[in-house]
Amino acid sequence: MKARLFNLIFLVTAVLFISPALSSTAAAAMVETGDNVIIGPGETVDDDVYLFGDIITINGTVLGDAVVFSREAVIDGSVKGLSLI
């Protein structure tokens, strides 16, 4: 009986310690497409941004990385992470 109780307590403890390590968190990013993609002044994006378009304008703040695929890119705002243009 004691061995069975010990095994049960061990199993529950192991699951409690291992399960957070196995759980995955979903990371979302902002993805925008269009002819003219604009992050306006006063706008703050608290994540990475992926912007696809003819003309991309960042006048606001991006707290993550900014990846831009465009013919023309204007960054008058701030990008706290990495900028790939």
Buried (B, 14 or more C-beta within 10 A) or exposed (E): EEEEEEEEEEEEEEEEEEEEEEEEEEEEEBEBEEEEBBBEEEEEBEEBBBBBBEBBBBBBBBBBBBBBEBEEBEBEBBBEBEBEE
